Amino acid sequence: MAAKVVHISLLAFVQLLTISLSAPAIKASLSYLERAERDYASLEMYTCQQDVLYLMASVYNTLGMIAERDAAAARHAESTAKAARLAKAEIPPEIIEIWTLVTEVGARITAGSSVRSIS
């Protein structure tokens, strides 16, 4: 949830920049967007990465940086394809079992319960 809030705040921030600030200020926002793009890619959060890439393409377009806009649009298409492949991937039952256990342990710890046995 916190990552989504930060993500939405970043998008809103950059959108405000493109409306109200000068070209150098808008260009300065690109380093933050580039970092967000890399971070979302490494976390395999492709939907969030797509949002960032769309915004990057918009910023590049506002600045008249057409080649960079087109490159961001191409990366957006790649991210969309990765998200589709990931959505179709079948998760092995062992992984589901592990994450179910991790979730239960985390819920008990958060609730203040002790974890007596894991079986």
C-alpha positions in Angstrom: 0.0 0.0 0.0 2.8 2.5 0.9 4.5 1.8 -2.4 1.3 2.7 -4.3 0.9 5.9 -2.3 4.5 6.9 -3.1 3.9 6.0 -6.7 0.7 8.0 -7.0 2.4 11.0 -5.3 5.3 10.8 -7.7 2.9 10.8 -10.7 1.0 13.8 -9.3 4.2 15.7 -8.6 5.6 15.3 -12.1 2.2 16.1 -13.7 2.2 19.4 -11.7 5.7 20.1 -12.9 4.8 19.8 -16.5 1.9 22.2 -16.0 3.5 24.9 -14.0 7.3 24.9 -14.3 10.0 25.8 -16.7 11.7 23.4 -19.0 14.8 23.0 -16.8 12.6 22.2 -13.8 10.6 19.7 -15.8 13.8 18.1 -17.1 15.1 17.7 -13.6 12.1 15.5 -12.8 13.4 12.9 -15.4 16.1 11.6 -13.0 13.4 10.7 -10.5 11.3 9.0 -13.2 14.3 7.1 -14.5 15.0 5.8 -11.0 11.4 4.8 -10.5 11.4 3.0 -13.8 14.5 1.0 -12.8 13.2 0.2 -9.3 9.8 -1.0 -10.6 11.5 -3.1 -13.2 13.8 -4.8 -10.7 10.8 -5.5 -8.4 8.8 -6.8 -11.5 6.1 -4.2 -10.8 5.3 -3.8 -14.4 2.0 -2.0 -14.1 3.7 0.7 -12.0 6.6 0.8 -14.4 4.1 1.3 -17.3 2.6 4.3 -15.5 6.1 5.9 -15.0 7.1 5.2 -18.6 3.9 6.8 -19.9 4.6 9.9 -17.8 8.2 9.9 -18.9 7.1 9.9 -22.5 4.7 12.8 -21.8 7.5 14.8 -20.2 9.9 14.1 -23.1 7.1 15.1 -25.5 6.6 18.4 -23.5 10.3 19.1 -23.8 10.4 18.3 -27.5 12.7 15.3 -26.9 11.1 13.1 -29.6 13.7 10.3 -29.8 13.6 9.9 -26.0 9.8 9.9 -26.0 9.8 7.2 -28.6 12.3 5.1 -26.6 10.2 5.5 -23.5 7.1 4.4 -25.5 9.0 1.3 -26.7 10.0 0.4 -23.2 6.4 0.8 -22.2 5.4 -1.7 -24.8 8.1 -4.1 -23.5 6.9 -3.7 -20.0 3.3 -4.4 -21.1 4.5 -7.6 -22.7 6.4 -8.7 -19.6 3.4 -8.0 -17.4 1.2 -10.1 -19.7 3.7 -13.0 -19.6 4.0 -12.8 -15.8 0.2 -12.8 -15.5 0.1 -16.1 -17.5 2.9 -17.8 -15.6 1.8 -20.7 -13.5 2.9 -20.7 -9.9 4.2 -24.0 -8.6 2.2 -25.4 -5.6 5.4 -25.4 -3.4 5.7 -21.7 -3.9 2.1 -21.1 -3.0 2.5 -23.2 0.1 5.6 -21.3 1.2 3.9 -17.9 0.7 0.8 -19.0 2.5 3.0 -20.0 5.5 4.9 -16.7 5.3 1.7 -14.8 5.3 0.3 -16.6 8.3 3.5 -16.1 10.3 3.5 -12.4 9.3 -0.1 -12.0 10.3 0.5 -13.6 13.7 3.5 -11.5 14.4 1.7 -8.3 13.4 -1.3 -9.3 15.6 1.1 -9.8 18.5 0.6 -13.5 18.7 3.4 -15.9 19.2 4.4 -18.3 16.6 4.5 -21.7 18.4 4.9 -24.2 15.7 5.2 -24.1 12.0 3.8 -27.2 10.5 
